Amino acid sequence: MAKSGYAKGANSGHVLTERPKKVKPSHRKGSASKRTLLCRELAREVVGLAPYERRILDMIKTGGSAADKRIYKFAKRRLGSHKRALAKREDIKELNSKMRARAAGAN
């Protein structure tokens, strides 16, 4: 935001020419590369699910009225945070839907 040159007000401060921000590697944080995604997918295919992930998958399959809440609570205990638990629940749900679609396509 451009400075006005006044001591008070919304744009207070000495008038300067703003220099462009340097692009840092930390600005990319959180976005995985194509190679990383491919490696993770391959590892999941080869290794399979962890025991707690299999249990979550079983909870999804059996369902029930409060399945989502139970899955969330279980995942939160295992993974330690709200965000990770929600992400894992959605990940396993997506995996389940893909498995069901593959099974339906085979028949």
Order of alpha helices (4+ residues) and beta strands (2+ residues): alpha-alpha-alpha-alpha
